[in-house]
Amino acid sequence: MSTVSEFYNEFSSRLVRDFLYGNLRVAAQRKFFLRLLDDVDIKTVLVVGCGIGDVSADLAKALESRGGRVLAVDISEKNVATSQKLFQRENLLFECRDIIKAPPQELVWDLILFPDVYEHIPTAARAELHETLNRILVKGGSVALTCPTIQQQHALRRTGEGLQVVDEDVSAEDVLCLAHDLQAYLVHFSYLTVFFRHDYFHALISRIPATADLRAYPPQPSYLHRLCLRVYVRFRALLRLRFLKSRDIGL
């Protein structure tokens, strides 16, 4: 058993406590990932570093009605064993595996998630990870990450608390490098305030076809819809003009 596996076996009890009492970081992560499933084309989801599986179980529940499935993997045998005890769904499978050394081969994935995991992959191993993701991500697929910001990592190093056995910095440039290696685009990047100001970020990388099929996009609004919108805008302008005049502000 590797040092990393041993660390996360010991770390498992903390994840159980987070599940019991709640964790704001995980709550934000769950909300972000579930929102990604609004894309009805997503049927297969791979979660890398699933912990004890609570977020993966929520994703599987959300995909159930459309026949989707989730494979949730973790490097810790204890985490996986706990996940299997806590959450059973027909469209959810937990496996103990190192995504770099033993990537799943039986399927390619519409969406691959790294829930506060990418920073725990050694910088020297990123190129190999990106090659693996390239093979197992579908042509129009996406990769989503939640990570602590560099400022948060520096703060943890100053206190000497909260860091894990491997804890690398992940910058916006690193995320762009991942997008480049996947022949994809960074389509979403946002900073969050979870415990401290701007301590985490969420990112979504998507492969967008070079020639987009316009049939895949929603049609233009109808004439009636556009007319109603114009009426609304004019009415709002009149109200705002009245407000400006009441404050003696001219145009």
C-alpha positions in Angstrom: 0.0 0.0 0.0 1.4 3.4 -0.9 1.9 6.3 1.5 -0.9 8.2 -0.3 -3.3 5.4 0.1 -2.5 5.0 3.7 -3.0 8.7 4.3 -6.5 8.7 2.8 -7.4 5.5 4.7 -6.7 7.5 7.8 -8.5 10.6 6.4 -11.7 8.6 5.8 -13.0 9.3 9.3 -12.8 13.0 8.7 -14.9 12.6 5.6 -17.5 10.7 7.6 -17.7 13.6 10.1 -18.1 16.1 7.2 -21.0 14.0 5.9 -22.6 13.9 9.4 -22.2 17.6 10.3 -22.0 19.2 6.9 -19.1 20.9 5.1 -19.6 24.2 3.2 -16.9 23.3 0.7 -18.6 20.0 -0.2 -22.0 21.8 -0.4 -20.7 24.3 -2.9 -19.0 21.4 -4.9 -22.3 19.4 -4.9 -24.3 22.4 -6.2 -21.7 23.1 -9.0 -21.6 19.5 -10.2 -25.4 19.0 -10.1 -25.9 22.1 -12.2 -23.7 20.6 -14.9 -26.2 17.8 -15.2 -28.7 20.2 -16.7 -27.0 19.2 -20.0 -29.3 16.3 -20.9 -26.7 14.8 -23.2 -24.6 13.8 -20.1 -25.2 10.1 -19.5 -21.9 8.8 -18.1 -20.0 10.5 -15.3 -16.7 9.6 -13.8 -15.8 11.0 -10.3 -12.1 10.9 -9.6 -11.4 10.9 -5.8 -14.9 10.3 -4.6 -14.1 10.2 -0.9 -17.0 8.4 0.9 -19.3 8.9 -2.1 -22.0 11.2 -0.9 -21.7 13.7 -3.8 -21.4 10.8 -6.3 -24.6 9.3 -4.9 -26.5 12.6 -5.5 -25.2 12.7 -9.0 -26.4 9.1 -9.7 -29.8 10.0 -8.3 -30.0 13.0 -10.6 -29.0 10.9 -13.7 -31.3 7.9 -12.9 -34.4 9.2 -14.8 -32.4 9.5 -18.0 -30.6 6.2 -17.7 -27.3 7.7 -16.8 -24.6 6.1 -14.7 -21.8 7.1 -12.4 -18.5 5.4 -11.7 -16.8 6.9 -8.6 -13.2 5.9 -7.9 -10.9 6.6 -5.0 -7.3 5.6 -4.1 -8.4 4.7 -0.6 -9.8 1.2 0.0 -11.4 2.4 3.2 -13.2 5.3 1.5 -14.5 2.9 -1.2 -15.6 0.3 1.4 -17.4 3.1 3.3 -19.0 4.4 0.1 -20.4 0.9 -0.7 -21.9 0.6 2.7 -23.5 4.0 2.7 -24.8 4.3 -0.9 -26.4 1.7 -3.1 -27.9 2.6 -6.4 -28.2 0.5 -9.6 -26.5 3.2 -11.7 -23.7 3.9 -9.2 -20.5 1.9 -8.9 -17.6 2.5 -6.5 -14.1 1.2 -7.3 -10.7 1.5 -5.7 -8.2 2.6 -8.4 -5.5 5.1 -9.2 -6.9 6.9 -12.3 -3.4 7.3 -13.7 -2.1 3.8 -13.2 -5.4 2.0 -13.9 -7.9 4.2 -15.8 -11.3 2.6 -16.5 -11.2 1.0 -20.0 -14.7 -0.2 -20.6 -16.3 3.1 -21.4 -15.6 6.7 -22.4 -17.1 9.5 -20.3 -19.3 12.5 -21.0 -18.2 14.3 -17.8 -15.2 13.7 -15.6 -15.2 15.4 -12.2 -12.3 16.2 -9.8 -13.9 17.2 -6.5 -11.0 19.0 -4.7 -8.7 16.3 -6.1 -6.6 17.9 -8.9 -4.4 19.7 -6.3 -3.5 16.3 -4.8 -2.0 15.0 -8.0 1.8 15.6 -8.2 2.7 18.2 -10.7 5.1 15.8 -12.3 2.2 13.4 -13.0 -0.1 15.9 -14.6 1.0 15.3 -18.2 0.4 11.5 -17.8 -3.0 12.3 -16.2 -3.9 14.6 -19.2 -3.0 11.8 -21.6 -5.3 9.4 -19.8 -8.2 11.9 -19.8 -7.7 12.5 -23.5 -8.3 8.8 -24.1 -11.4 8.4 -21.9 -13.2 11.6 -22.5 -15.8 11.6 -25.3 -15.4 14.0 -28.3 -17.9 16.5 -26.9 -17.1 15.8 -23.2 -16.3 18.0 -20.3 -14.0 18.0 -17.3 -14.9 19.9 -14.1 -12.6 20.8 -11.2 -13.1 22.3 -7.8 -9.8 23.4 -6.1 -8.4 25.7 -3.5 -6.9 28.8 -4.8 -3.1 29.5 -4.6 -3.8 32.1 -1.9 -5.6 29.5 0.2 -2.8 27.0 -0.3 -0.2 29.6 0.8 -2.3 30.4 3.9 -2.5 26.7 4.8 1.3 26.4 4.5 1.8 29.4 6.7 -0.3 27.9 9.5 1.1 24.4 8.9 -2.4 22.9 9.2 -4.9 21.5 6.7 -2.5 20.3 4.0 -2.6 16.7 2.7 0.2 14.3 1.8 0.3 15.9 -1.7 -1.0 19.4 -2.0 0.1 21.3 -5.1 -0.8 24.8 -6.2 -3.3 25.0 -9.1 -3.5 28.3 -10.9 -5.8 29.5 -13.7 -2.8 28.9 -16.0 -2.7 25.3 -14.9 -6.4 24.9 -15.8 -5.8 26.4 -19.2 -2.9 24.0 -19.7 -5.3 21.1 -19.0 -7.8 22.5 -21.5 -5.0 22.8 -24.1 -3.9 19.2 -23.5 -7.5 18.0 -23.9 -8.0 20.0 -27.1 -10.8 21.8 -25.3 -11.8 25.2 -24.0 -12.1 26.7 -20.6 -15.8 27.7 -20.6 -16.3 28.5 -16.9 -13.9 29.7 -14.2 -15.2 31.4 -11.0 -13.8 32.2 -7.6 -15.8 31.3 -4.5 -15.8 32.5 -0.9 -16.4 29.3 1.1 -14.5 29.9 4.4 -12.4 32.9 3.5 -12.5 35.4 0.7 -11.7 33.7 -2.7 -10.4 30.5 -1.1 -11.7 28.1 -3.8 -12.4 28.1 -7.6 -14.7 26.1 -9.8 -13.8 25.4 -13.4 -15.4 23.7 -16.4 -13.4 22.6 -19.5 -15.4 21.4 -22.6 -14.6 20.0 -26.0 -16.5 22.2 -28.5 -16.8 20.9 -32.0 -14.8 22.9 -34.6 -18.0 23.0 -36.8 -21.0 23.4 -34.5 -24.2 21.7 -35.5 -26.7 24.6 -35.2 -29.5 22.1 -34.7 -28.0 21.4 -31.3 -28.7 25.0 -30.2 -32.1 26.4 -29.2 -34.0 28.3 -31.9 -34.3 32.1 -31.8 -37.1 33.5 -29.6 -40.4 33.7 -31.4 -41.8 37.0 -32.7 -44.3 37.2 -29.8 -41.5 36.6 -27.3 -39.4 39.4 -28.8 -42.4 41.7 -28.9 -43.1 41.1 -25.2 -39.5 41.7 -24.4 -39.5 45.0 -26.2 -42.7 46.1 -24.4 -41.2 45.1 -21.0 -37.9 47.0 -21.7 -39.9 50.2 -22.7 -42.1 50.0 -19.6 -39.1 49.5 -17.4 -37.4 52.5 -19.1 -40.4 54.7 -18.3 -40.4 53.6 -14.7 -36.6 54.3 -14.4 -37.0 57.7 -16.1 -39.6 58.6 -13.6 -37.3 57.5 -10.8 -34.4 59.6 -12.2 -36.6 62.7 -12.5 -37.7 62.2 -8.9 -34.0 62.4 -7.9 -33.5 65.4 -10.2 -31.0 63.5 -12.4 -31.1 64.5 -16.1 -30.0 62.5 -19.1 
